[in-house]
């Protein structure tokens, strides 16, 4: 089982190089991460953007721009559209977001004309966090794409969490469905839906996974809390591989608290598209972007 983000890079390398296409890839952190991934033989890279700007950034950073294929586009949305079309046409295995806003990036992926979403598909942002205070990698959803997932979307999110955990070598992922309390509260949607998901897990409807919920965040993550409260669960409480949050409010606050206050590092992709789509913040570090590329390589078919 993969225990650290840097080990994702090693695991991805063993699967051979993938073809990455990056949209509006003309910022330093994105280019540095892609250059590092090329050097590590994770990917062959195509950068869609303004050639002069890409070459300028490369020159300033001491990076050889000839290592990349550069496709000329000047407008950020045009870059996204071009990159999505190239991936959809079979020219790439992975899509990556460069210096473009998340809403424009997602608009390109969701485009009915040339997008990458299967009919009736559900997209979700899946994040792998390495927290200094937690004993293993933690897979989290959804912090960026679905604001208020309905029950059917939560079922899809459970599957994406489990698939990502399996890619990290977890044979039977443990998934905690987060709610305000471990008590089933019929009038609280996050609580009742968590209980339904847990029952579906018990009946094998998600395959070889353990799901428990509703669980409060402290009970889910801290084994001592489960012992103190004499909580009788199925082994998820205190040891989850994955957290399913009820909405973007809770998930995003947890994510930003973990990364900005608790020193967590991350890898992040959009799951549910025809190919893995790297989605990190424009302000994320080159290390996070490298780990995200590696996670996408590990997830690609």
C-alpha positions as CSV (number, residue, x, y, z in Angstrom):
1,X,0.0,0.0,0.0
2,X,1.3,3.5,-0.9
3,X,1.9,5.4,2.3
4,X,3.3,8.7,0.9
5,X,2.7,11.0,-2.0
6,X,6.2,10.6,-3.3
7,X,5.5,6.9,-3.6
8,X,2.7,7.6,-6.1
9,X,5.4,8.9,-8.4
10,X,7.3,5.6,-8.2
11,X,4.2,3.5,-8.7
12,X,3.2,5.6,-11.7
13,X,6.6,5.3,-13.3
14,X,6.3,1.5,-13.2
15,X,3.3,1.7,-15.5
16,X,5.1,3.4,-18.4
17,X,4.8,6.9,-19.8
18,X,1.5,8.7,-20.4
19,X,0.7,11.5,-22.8
20,X,-0.3,14.7,-21.0
21,X,-1.9,17.8,-22.6
22,X,-1.9,20.9,-20.5
23,X,-4.3,23.8,-21.1
24,X,-2.9,27.4,-21.0
25,X,0.3,26.0,-19.5
26,X,2.4,29.1,-19.2
27,X,2.9,29.6,-15.5
28,X,6.1,28.7,-13.7
29,X,4.7,26.1,-11.3
30,X,2.8,24.2,-14.0
31,X,5.8,24.1,-16.3
32,X,8.2,23.2,-13.6
33,X,6.0,20.3,-12.5
34,X,5.6,19.1,-16.1
35,X,9.3,19.4,-16.7
36,X,10.0,17.3,-13.6
37,X,7.4,14.7,-14.7
38,X,9.1,14.5,-18.1
39,X,12.5,14.1,-16.5
40,X,11.2,11.3,-14.4
41,X,9.8,9.6,-17.5
42,X,6.2,9.8,-16.2
43,X,4.9,11.6,-19.3
44,X,5.4,13.1,-22.7
45,X,3.9,16.6,-22.6
46,X,2.1,18.9,-24.9
47,X,1.6,22.5,-23.7
48,X,-1.3,24.5,-25.2
49,X,-0.7,28.3,-24.9
50,X,1.3,31.2,-26.2
51,X,4.6,30.0,-27.5
52,X,6.5,33.2,-26.7
53,X,5.2,33.3,-23.1
54,X,6.0,29.6,-22.6
55,X,9.5,29.9,-24.0
56,X,10.0,33.1,-21.9
57,X,9.0,31.3,-18.6
58,X,11.2,28.3,-19.6
59,X,14.2,30.5,-20.3
60,X,13.9,32.3,-17.0
61,X,13.7,29.0,-15.1
62,X,16.5,27.3,-17.0
63,X,14.1,24.8,-18.6
64,X,14.6,23.5,-22.2
65,X,11.3,24.2,-23.9
66,X,12.2,21.8,-26.7
67,X,11.4,19.0,-24.3
68,X,7.7,19.8,-24.8
69,X,5.4,19.9,-27.8
70,X,3.9,23.5,-27.9
71,X,0.5,24.1,-29.5
72,X,-0.1,27.8,-30.2
73,X,-3.3,29.4,-28.7
74,X,-3.5,32.8,-27.2
75,X,-6.8,32.9,-25.3
76,X,-7.2,30.9,-22.0
77,X,-10.6,29.4,-23.0
78,X,-9.4,28.6,-26.5
79,X,-6.5,26.8,-24.9
80,X,-8.9,24.7,-22.8
81,X,-11.2,23.9,-25.8
82,X,-8.2,22.9,-28.0
83,X,-6.7,20.8,-25.2
84,X,-10.0,19.0,-24.6
85,X,-10.5,18.3,-28.3
86,X,-7.0,16.9,-28.5
87,X,-7.6,14.6,-25.6
88,X,-11.0,13.6,-26.9
89,X,-9.4,12.9,-30.3
90,X,-7.0,10.4,-28.7
91,X,-3.9,12.5,-28.6
92,X,-3.6,12.4,-24.8
93,X,-4.2,10.2,-21.8
94,X,-4.4,13.0,-19.3
95,X,-5.7,16.6,-19.3
96,X,-4.1,19.2,-17.0
97,X,-5.2,22.7,-15.9
98,X,-2.6,25.5,-16.3
99,X,-3.0,29.2,-15.6
100,X,-6.8,29.2,-16.2
101,X,-9.6,29.5,-13.8
102,X,-11.4,26.3,-12.6
103,X,-14.8,27.3,-14.0
104,X,-13.3,27.7,-17.5
105,X,-11.4,24.4,-17.2
106,X,-14.6,22.6,-16.1
107,X,-16.7,24.3,-18.8
108,X,-14.4,22.8,-21.4
109,X,-14.5,19.3,-19.8
110,X,-18.3,19.5,-19.6
111,X,-18.8,20.9,-23.1
112,X,-21.6,19.0,-24.9
113,X,-19.8,19.6,-28.3
114,X,-16.3,18.4,-27.5
115,X,-16.2,17.6,-23.8
116,X,-15.0,14.5,-22.0
117,X,-18.0,13.5,-19.8
118,X,-19.9,10.3,-20.7
119,X,-23.7,10.5,-21.1
120,X,-25.3,10.9,-17.6
121,X,-21.8,11.0,-16.1
122,X,-20.9,12.5,-12.8
123,X,-17.6,14.5,-12.3
124,X,-16.0,14.7,-8.9
125,X,-12.9,16.3,-7.5
126,X,-10.8,13.7,-5.6
127,X,-8.0,14.8,-3.4
128,X,-5.3,12.6,-1.8
129,X,-3.9,14.3,1.3
130,X,-0.7,13.5,3.2
131,X,-1.3,14.9,6.7
132,X,1.5,15.0,9.3
133,X,-1.0,14.2,12.0
134,X,-2.6,11.2,10.2
135,X,-1.1,7.7,9.9
136,X,-1.7,7.2,6.2
137,X,-2.8,8.9,3.0
138,X,-6.4,10.2,3.1
139,X,-8.6,10.4,0.0
140,X,-11.3,13.1,0.2
141,X,-14.2,14.2,-1.9
142,X,-15.7,16.6,-3.0
143,X,-13.9,19.9,-2.3
144,X,-14.3,21.7,-5.6
145,X,-16.7,20.4,-8.2
146,X,-20.1,19.4,-6.8
147,X,-21.5,22.0,-4.4
148,X,-24.4,19.9,-2.9
149,X,-24.3,16.3,-4.2
150,X,-27.6,14.5,-4.2
151,X,-27.8,10.9,-3.2
152,X,-27.1,9.4,-6.7
153,X,-24.1,11.7,-7.0
154,X,-22.9,10.5,-3.6
155,X,-23.1,7.0,-4.8
156,X,-20.8,7.9,-7.7
157,X,-18.4,9.8,-5.3
158,X,-18.2,6.6,-3.1
159,X,-17.1,4.7,-6.2
160,X,-14.5,7.3,-7.2
161,X,-13.1,7.4,-3.6
162,X,-12.8,3.6,-3.6
163,X,-11.2,3.4,-7.0
164,X,-8.6,6.0,-6.0
165,X,-7.8,4.2,-2.8
166,X,-7.5,0.9,-4.8
167,X,-5.0,2.7,-7.1
168,X,-3.0,3.4,-4.0
169,X,-2.9,-0.3,-3.1
170,X,-5.8,-0.4,-0.6
171,X,-7.5,-3.8,-1.2
172,X,-10.6,-3.0,0.9
173,X,-11.0,0.8,1.2
174,X,-12.6,2.1,4.4
175,X,-14.9,5.0,3.7
176,X,-16.3,7.3,6.4
177,X,-19.5,9.3,5.5
178,X,-19.2,12.6,7.4
179,X,-22.1,14.2,9.2
180,X,-22.5,16.3,12.4
181,X,-23.0,13.3,14.6
182,X,-22.7,9.5,14.7
183,X,-26.4,9.3,15.7
184,X,-28.7,8.8,12.8
185,X,-30.8,12.0,12.6
186,X,-33.8,11.5,10.2
187,X,-34.2,15.3,9.7
188,X,-30.6,15.8,8.8
189,X,-30.0,14.9,5.1
190,X,-26.3,14.2,5.5
191,X,-27.0,11.8,8.4
192,X,-29.8,9.8,6.8
193,X,-28.0,9.6,3.4
194,X,-24.8,8.4,5.2
195,X,-26.8,5.7,6.9
196,X,-28.2,4.6,3.5
197,X,-24.8,4.5,1.9
198,X,-23.4,2.5,4.9
199,X,-26.3,-0.1,4.5
200,X,-25.6,-0.3,0.7
201,X,-22.0,-1.0,1.6
202,X,-23.0,-3.7,4.0
203,X,-24.9,-5.4,1.2
204,X,-21.9,-5.3,-1.2
205,X,-23.4,-2.8,-3.6
206,X,-20.1,-0.9,-3.8
207,X,-17.9,-4.1,-4.0
208,X,-15.1,-4.8,-1.6
209,X,-15.3,-1.7,0.6
210,X,-16.2,-0.9,4.2
211,X,-18.5,2.1,4.6
212,X,-19.7,3.6,7.9
213,X,-21.8,6.6,8.6
214,X,-23.0,8.8,9.7
215,X,-19.7,9.7,11.5
216,X,-18.6,13.0,13.0
217,X,-15.2,14.1,11.7
218,X,-13.5,13.6,15.1
219,X,-15.0,10.2,15.5
220,X,-14.0,9.2,12.0
221,X,-10.3,10.3,12.3
222,X,-9.4,9.8,15.9
223,X,-9.5,6.2,17.2
224,X,-9.5,7.4,20.8
225,X,-12.8,9.2,20.3
226,X,-14.4,5.9,19.1
227,X,-13.1,4.1,22.2
228,X,-14.2,6.9,24.5
229,X,-17.7,7.0,23.1
230,X,-17.8,3.2,23.0
231,X,-18.8,3.4,19.4
232,X,-19.5,0.0,17.8
233,X,-18.8,0.3,14.1
234,X,-17.3,-1.9,11.4
235,X,-13.6,-0.8,11.8
236,X,-13.9,2.4,9.8
237,X,-14.0,4.8,12.7
238,X,-10.4,5.9,13.6
239,X,-8.9,4.3,10.5
240,X,-10.6,5.5,7.3
241,X,-8.8,5.6,3.9
242,X,-11.5,7.9,2.5
243,X,-13.8,10.7,3.7
244,X,-17.0,11.5,1.9
245,X,-18.2,15.0,2.9
246,X,-21.9,16.0,2.6
247,X,-21.3,19.2,0.7
248,X,-18.6,21.5,-0.6
249,X,-18.9,23.8,2.4
250,X,-17.7,21.2,4.8
251,X,-15.2,19.6,2.4
252,X,-13.5,22.8,1.2
253,X,-13.1,24.1,4.8
254,X,-11.5,20.8,5.8
255,X,-9.3,20.8,2.7
256,X,-8.0,24.3,3.3
257,X,-7.6,23.8,7.0
258,X,-5.5,20.7,6.3
259,X,-3.3,22.3,3.7
260,X,-2.9,25.8,5.0
261,X,-2.9,25.2,8.8
262,X,-1.9,21.6,9.2
263,X,0.9,21.3,6.7
264,X,-0.8,18.7,4.4
265,X,0.5,18.1,0.9
266,X,-1.8,16.9,-1.8
267,X,-2.5,15.4,-5.2
268,X,-5.8,16.1,-6.9
269,X,-7.7,15.0,-10.0
270,X,-11.2,15.2,-11.5
271,X,-12.7,11.7,-11.7
272,X,-15.6,10.6,-13.9
273,X,-14.3,12.0,-17.2
274,X,-13.1,9.9,-20.1
275,X,-9.5,10.5,-18.9
276,X,-8.1,11.7,-15.5
277,X,-8.0,15.5,-15.4
278,X,-5.5,17.2,-13.2
279,X,-7.1,20.0,-11.2
280,X,-5.0,21.9,-8.7
281,X,-5.2,25.5,-7.7
282,X,-3.2,28.1,-9.6
283,X,-1.4,28.8,-6.3
284,X,-0.5,25.2,-5.5
285,X,3.2,24.2,-5.3
286,X,5.1,22.5,-8.1
287,X,5.3,19.5,-5.8
288,X,1.5,19.2,-5.5
289,X,1.2,19.5,-9.2
290,X,3.8,16.8,-9.8
291,X,2.0,14.5,-7.3
292,X,-1.3,15.3,-9.1
293,X,0.3,14.4,-12.5
294,X,1.5,11.1,-11.0
295,X,-1.9,10.3,-9.5
296,X,-3.5,11.0,-12.9
297,X,-0.9,8.6,-14.5
298,X,-1.8,6.0,-11.9
299,X,-5.5,6.4,-12.7
300,X,-5.2,6.5,-16.5
301,X,-6.1,3.4,-18.5
